[in-house]
Amino acid sequence: MVATSKAQAWLQRLRAGLGNCTTLLVTGAILAIGLANSPWNSAYQALLDWASPLPPGLFHGGLSLREIVNDGLMAGFFLLVGLEIKRELLAGELASVRKAALPIGAAVGGMAVPALLYLGVALRDPAALGGWAIPAATDIAFALAALSLLGRRVPASLKVFLSALAIIDDLGAVVIIAVFYTGQISWLAFSFAGLAVLALCSLNRGGVRSLWPYLLIAPVLWLSLLNSGVHATLAGVILAMTIPLRVSAEPALSPLLRLEHRLQPFVACLVLPLFGLCNAGLPLAGLSPGSLGDAVPLGIILGLVIGKPLGVMGASLLMVRLGLAHLPSGASLKAFAGVAMLCGIGFTMSLFIGDLAFDQPRLVEEARAGILAGSLLSALLGLVWLWRVAPAR
């Protein structure tokens, strides 16, 4: 019990760094939009398309700067997500069936309903169908940052619920990427990836607590997946699953917690801002309010603004009705509804999936417009609703 409480306190300090760097992600996104609509747009696009001098034989002709960020640096983001998922499953809010029931049910509903709403809209445009998963993800950094603006108006139990839901949401997004957005498989490269996974599992089973052996194998796993057709960022999640947790009286002794602590500032303050800078650039010249009625942006907006809260609320109330879960302690149903609205903030993972879903630049830009509009509207609606229904404490 003492070890667990010490670990939880240590992790609360660790999580604070993520919120402190959210402004950098916002800055990167705003800068990208500014550059895309400035006289420097051509230079900005040329920079993103710049091909690295890395060996072309290994990287299918070399990686562009955007690919270095999306396929390379974002593996660090997925590693952090994987570490959080493993920690919560083994020693956190998802460690018991009773604790995990509500956020798991809410996350499933919050992914299914937006996807169905999107598909209902996209049926009129077959080219848009591939983006069905875009509104299914919740951005944990933005959602928690928005919730923190309300201070003590929102009980801590709702913040814990939102964190757990977003982590399960991320796990669902990882599965979707692996299953639905994987290209043609190169079985030779995939075999090398399998050997790397076997080596990582052997280290774990052998009780190796030093991080360096795991990190030395990680580039082999990433490079093998990159050339296999499976999205390379999944290497981060696979690596995370093999890092030992072993929470003790001194959390700093846990390999998983040490890596999470070291990785979080790098991801929050460098990787995510660079991702926003490389992927949020949206030329506004060809857009109009009417263009948001096209299948892709409309489906995403409806999925995030309406589908997310409906799915989260509907699944949660069903779980409570069946006696499988309870609403977070100290939280009113109205406040819970406000948090469900904030789940419609889908910035980072939605942009990532949108980039995988479409090959046509027009559809990619429409997806960005829908993500930005839907996430902003979800944030505003959730914050205004919570401000009105949640009393000051």
Legacy VTK file of the C-alpha trace (Angstrom):
# vtk DataFile Version 3.0
C-alpha trace
ASCII
DATASET POLYDATA
POINTS 393 float
0.000 0.000 0.000
2.808 2.416 0.879
4.655 1.520 -2.309
1.533 2.115 -4.404
0.787 5.510 -2.807
4.387 6.627 -3.298
4.263 5.540 -6.929
0.986 7.400 -7.500
2.380 10.601 -5.972
5.515 10.294 -8.078
3.399 9.799 -11.208
1.257 12.854 -10.434
4.395 15.001 -10.521
5.457 13.257 -13.710
2.106 13.955 -15.426
2.292 17.654 -14.592
5.002 18.098 -17.226
2.603 17.041 -19.967
0.125 19.789 -19.146
2.873 22.400 -18.842
4.013 21.710 -22.425
0.554 21.639 -24.020
0.980 25.292 -24.996
3.949 24.259 -27.159
1.721 21.861 -29.097
-0.833 24.652 -29.583
1.955 27.003 -30.666
3.246 24.484 -33.199
-0.236 24.035 -34.669
-0.900 27.776 -34.862
2.503 28.368 -36.461
1.763 25.656 -39.053
-1.563 27.278 -39.974
0.128 30.688 -40.146
2.898 29.430 -42.436
0.435 27.572 -44.679
-1.458 30.831 -45.238
1.524 33.141 -45.634
3.839 34.120 -48.499
6.233 31.493 -47.093
3.856 28.596 -47.765
5.979 27.258 -50.648
9.110 27.276 -48.495
7.168 25.619 -45.652
5.907 22.819 -47.915
9.369 22.380 -49.456
10.848 22.003 -45.972
8.298 19.323 -45.058
9.041 17.448 -48.300
12.831 17.722 -47.883
14.329 14.266 -48.293
16.912 13.239 -45.723
20.330 11.940 -46.818
19.694 8.668 -44.994
20.495 5.460 -46.942
17.721 5.129 -49.581
17.976 1.347 -49.662
16.822 1.147 -46.055
14.172 3.849 -46.248
12.532 3.332 -49.653
14.257 6.312 -51.270
14.858 8.377 -48.134
12.475 9.870 -45.592
11.049 13.374 -45.884
11.122 15.681 -42.872
7.393 15.049 -42.335
8.029 11.267 -42.424
10.932 11.597 -39.990
8.547 13.245 -37.534
5.478 11.071 -38.246
7.237 7.706 -38.591
10.309 8.321 -36.445
9.821 10.813 -33.625
6.181 9.839 -33.150
7.395 6.354 -32.222
8.506 8.077 -29.012
4.954 9.337 -28.501
3.592 5.822 -29.000
6.230 4.484 -26.610
4.970 6.907 -23.968
1.360 5.893 -24.693
2.332 2.226 -24.368
4.096 2.834 -21.056
1.018 4.617 -19.701
-1.273 1.825 -20.867
0.885 -0.877 -19.253
1.212 1.064 -16.000
-2.529 1.671 -15.739
-3.315 -1.971 -16.555
-0.902 -3.382 -13.974
-0.879 -0.838 -11.156
-3.285 1.992 -11.950
-6.933 2.787 -12.562
-7.341 -0.162 -14.933
-5.727 -2.751 -12.650
-9.043 -4.219 -11.486
-12.187 -5.124 -13.391
-14.296 -2.944 -11.095
-12.144 0.136 -11.688
-11.726 -0.459 -15.393
-15.349 -1.257 -16.281
-16.610 2.316 -16.637
-13.717 3.836 -18.643
-13.500 0.739 -20.881
-17.227 0.830 -21.649
-17.135 4.601 -22.169
-14.116 4.362 -24.455
-15.711 1.640 -26.597
-18.910 3.657 -26.957
-16.886 6.806 -27.557
-15.084 5.149 -30.469
-17.977 3.239 -32.031
-20.611 5.988 -32.227
-18.342 8.635 -33.873
-17.166 6.041 -36.412
-20.755 5.093 -37.245
-21.803 8.736 -37.564
-18.868 9.402 -39.872
-19.697 6.386 -42.037
-23.316 7.510 -42.254
-22.177 10.854 -43.679
-19.390 9.402 -45.856
-21.673 6.959 -47.683
-22.389 9.738 -50.179
-18.673 9.954 -51.065
-16.897 6.566 -51.293
-13.482 8.286 -51.363
-14.169 9.557 -47.831
-14.922 6.160 -46.269
-11.288 5.518 -45.302
-11.418 8.256 -42.661
-13.965 6.491 -40.442
-11.489 6.185 -37.536
-10.472 9.867 -37.465
-13.125 11.052 -34.953
-12.678 7.962 -32.741
-9.673 9.235 -30.730
-9.477 11.583 -27.739
-6.401 13.780 -27.261
-5.430 13.223 -23.623
-3.129 16.251 -23.412
-5.675 18.754 -24.743
-8.632 17.213 -22.900
-6.873 17.274 -19.526
-5.494 20.758 -20.203
-9.027 22.008 -20.934
-10.325 20.330 -17.781
-7.560 21.930 -15.702
-8.815 25.391 -16.711
-11.828 24.791 -14.469
-9.663 24.228 -11.397
-11.509 22.803 -8.421
-14.935 23.039 -10.062
-14.379 19.522 -11.393
-13.849 16.681 -8.863
-10.602 14.740 -9.098
-12.554 11.541 -9.810
-13.648 12.956 -13.182
-10.048 13.810 -14.083
-9.009 10.246 -13.243
-11.900 8.906 -15.347
-10.938 11.103 -18.316
-7.296 9.992 -18.071
-8.260 6.305 -18.000
-10.737 6.710 -20.870
-8.183 8.551 -23.033
-5.565 5.854 -22.390
-7.980 3.103 -23.461
-8.917 5.304 -26.413
-5.248 5.464 -27.400
-5.006 1.676 -27.146
-8.003 1.372 -29.454
-6.389 3.798 -31.907
-3.187 1.736 -31.874
-5.164 -1.417 -32.697
-7.024 0.399 -35.500
-3.749 1.621 -37.024
-2.224 -1.860 -36.833
-5.238 -3.636 -38.343
-6.740 -1.162 -40.816
-3.874 1.121 -41.866
-1.159 -1.418 -42.558
0.192 -1.702 -46.108
1.429 -4.748 -47.983
3.545 -6.899 -45.671
7.198 -7.678 -46.379
7.559 -10.955 -44.530
11.373 -10.811 -44.469
11.394 -7.471 -42.656
8.504 -8.643 -40.480
10.556 -11.698 -39.482
13.398 -9.458 -38.313
10.855 -7.492 -36.280
9.707 -10.771 -34.732
13.269 -11.628 -33.737
13.637 -8.203 -32.129
10.413 -8.755 -30.159
11.658 -12.180 -29.071
14.901 -10.603 -27.824
12.959 -7.930 -25.886
10.709 -10.543 -24.285
13.780 -12.603 -23.329
15.249 -9.577 -21.549
11.997 -9.097 -19.657
11.693 -12.756 -18.700
15.343 -12.771 -17.667
14.703 -10.000 -15.154
16.898 -7.400 -16.882
16.143 -4.076 -15.188
18.631 -1.863 -17.001
16.996 0.146 -19.798
19.966 0.153 -22.163
19.586 -3.417 -23.531
15.961 -2.685 -24.421
16.818 0.646 -26.037
19.626 -0.905 -28.092
17.184 -3.382 -29.660
14.501 -0.716 -30.235
16.067 0.763 -33.454
16.214 -2.724 -34.988
12.525 -3.225 -34.230
11.604 0.219 -35.605
13.623 -0.216 -38.808
12.210 -3.718 -39.396
8.615 -2.505 -38.991
9.291 0.525 -41.206
10.338 -1.781 -44.047
7.708 -4.431 -43.326
4.625 -2.378 -44.229
3.389 -2.217 -40.622
3.401 1.361 -39.379
6.764 1.964 -37.727
5.356 3.904 -34.758
3.876 0.647 -33.424
7.442 -0.237 -32.452
7.008 2.185 -29.559
3.968 0.347 -28.190
5.618 -3.067 -28.600
8.751 -1.853 -26.819
6.654 -0.423 -23.973
4.943 -3.750 -23.357
8.327 -5.398 -22.683
9.702 -2.789 -20.237
9.428 -4.140 -16.652
7.203 -2.211 -14.219
7.983 -3.630 -10.761
6.642 -0.790 -8.596
8.526 -0.818 -5.307
8.733 1.452 -2.276
10.988 3.675 -4.384
9.256 4.372 -7.742
12.489 5.661 -9.298
13.783 2.063 -9.211
11.089 0.882 -11.650
12.452 0.619 -15.222
9.075 1.578 -16.706
8.596 4.615 -14.472
12.185 5.762 -15.073
11.721 5.612 -18.829
8.327 7.327 -18.646
9.811 10.097 -16.515
12.693 10.671 -18.938
10.586 10.367 -22.064
7.682 12.628 -21.138
9.464 16.023 -21.472
10.956 14.918 -24.814
7.540 13.915 -26.178
5.524 16.777 -24.724
7.979 19.584 -25.405
9.583 18.452 -28.687
7.824 15.585 -30.488
4.223 16.816 -30.213
5.002 20.463 -31.101
6.978 19.267 -34.147
4.092 16.975 -35.079
1.690 19.902 -34.882
4.047 22.040 -36.957
4.334 19.352 -39.658
0.690 18.271 -39.807
-1.636 21.104 -38.798
-0.794 23.391 -41.729
-4.150 24.061 -43.375
-4.417 26.494 -46.332
-7.587 28.491 -45.708
-7.801 30.152 -49.126
-9.852 27.363 -50.689
-12.023 26.795 -47.625
-15.367 28.356 -46.829
-18.015 27.659 -44.183
-19.879 25.747 -46.873
-16.909 23.453 -47.508
-17.261 22.099 -43.975
-20.405 20.425 -45.270
-18.363 18.076 -47.459
-18.384 14.443 -46.388
-14.960 14.299 -44.700
-15.064 17.461 -42.538
-18.781 17.093 -41.755
-18.368 13.466 -40.720
-15.426 14.340 -38.465
-17.179 17.324 -36.871
-20.351 15.341 -36.188
-18.305 12.422 -34.897
-16.292 14.558 -32.465
-18.976 17.029 -31.315
-22.016 14.734 -31.215
-20.769 11.161 -31.540
-18.168 11.309 -28.782
-20.425 12.584 -25.964
-23.300 10.361 -27.102
-21.094 7.290 -27.191
-19.373 8.011 -23.864
-22.606 8.921 -22.060
-24.698 6.149 -23.600
-22.197 3.387 -22.846
-21.539 4.712 -19.325
-25.212 4.933 -18.394
-25.768 1.442 -19.797
-22.909 0.091 -17.644
-24.378 1.792 -14.564
-27.891 0.575 -15.398
-26.653 -3.015 -15.661
-24.874 -2.699 -12.318
-21.447 -3.220 -13.896
-20.028 0.160 -12.861
-20.647 3.349 -10.904
-20.268 6.955 -11.962
-17.118 8.654 -10.575
-17.535 9.546 -6.907
-18.613 13.098 -6.152
-19.533 13.790 -9.779
-23.008 14.818 -10.876
-24.523 13.474 -14.069
-24.381 16.984 -15.574
-20.658 17.322 -14.822
-20.074 13.855 -16.262
-21.826 14.999 -19.459
-19.445 17.966 -19.674
-16.428 15.683 -19.486
-17.998 13.532 -22.217
-18.132 16.659 -24.403
-14.407 17.273 -23.826
-13.736 13.754 -25.134
-14.478 15.226 -28.566
-11.077 16.945 -28.545
-9.247 14.628 -30.913
-6.316 16.668 -32.169
-3.067 14.631 -32.126
-4.248 11.077 -32.778
-6.950 12.264 -35.186
-4.394 14.162 -37.278
-2.155 11.099 -37.234
-4.921 8.778 -38.453
-6.069 11.347 -41.008
-2.598 11.386 -42.536
-2.743 7.579 -42.868
-6.329 7.442 -44.131
-6.050 9.519 -47.302
-3.652 9.805 -50.223
-5.400 12.736 -51.908
-4.141 16.144 -50.642
-7.674 17.565 -50.880
-9.063 14.948 -48.500
-6.121 15.376 -46.108
-6.805 19.124 -45.939
-10.530 18.530 -45.459
-9.729 16.116 -42.626
-7.521 18.726 -40.938
-10.280 21.312 -41.235
-12.801 18.929 -39.675
-10.416 17.942 -36.860
-9.564 21.539 -35.975
-13.191 22.704 -36.122
-14.588 19.693 -34.266
-11.925 19.728 -31.541
-12.282 23.478 -30.954
-16.072 23.255 -30.826
-15.940 20.287 -28.432
-13.573 22.167 -26.135
-15.744 25.292 -26.084
-18.982 23.383 -25.518
-17.482 21.253 -22.757
-15.884 24.168 -20.927
-18.974 26.396 -21.107
-21.222 23.531 -19.984
-18.978 22.601 -17.058
-18.589 26.227 -16.002
-22.367 26.536 -15.783
-23.193 23.215 -14.093
-20.153 22.605 -11.864
-20.222 24.724 -8.708
-17.084 26.527 -7.514
-15.352 24.692 -4.649
LINES 1 394
393 0 1 2 3 4 5 6 7 8 9 10 11 12 13 14 15 16 17 18 19 20 21 22 23 24 25 26 27 28 29 30 31 32 33 34 35 36 37 38 39 40 41 42 43 44 45 46 47 48 49 50 51 52 53 54 55 56 57 58 59 60 61 62 63 64 65 66 67 68 69 70 71 72 73 74 75 76 77 78 79 80 81 82 83 84 85 86 87 88 89 90 91 92 93 94 95 96 97 98 99 100 101 102 103 104 105 106 107 108 109 110 111 112 113 114 115 116 117 118 119 120 121 122 123 124 125 126 127 128 129 130 131 132 133 134 135 136 137 138 139 140 141 142 143 144 145 146 147 148 149 150 151 152 153 154 155 156 157 158 159 160 161 162 163 164 165 166 167 168 169 170 171 172 173 174 175 176 177 178 179 180 181 182 183 184 185 186 187 188 189 190 191 192 193 194 195 196 197 198 199 200 201 202 203 204 205 206 207 208 209 210 211 212 213 214 215 216 217 218 219 220 221 222 223 224 225 226 227 228 229 230 231 232 233 234 235 236 237 238 239 240 241 242 243 244 245 246 247 248 249 250 251 252 253 254 255 256 257 258 259 260 261 262 263 264 265 266 267 268 269 270 271 272 273 274 275 276 277 278 279 280 281 282 283 284 285 286 287 288 289 290 291 292 293 294 295 296 297 298 299 300 301 302 303 304 305 306 307 308 309 310 311 312 313 314 315 316 317 318 319 320 321 322 323 324 325 326 327 328 329 330 331 332 333 334 335 336 337 338 339 340 341 342 343 344 345 346 347 348 349 350 351 352 353 354 355 356 357 358 359 360 361 362 363 364 365 366 367 368 369 370 371 372 373 374 375 376 377 378 379 380 381 382 383 384 385 386 387 388 389 390 391 392
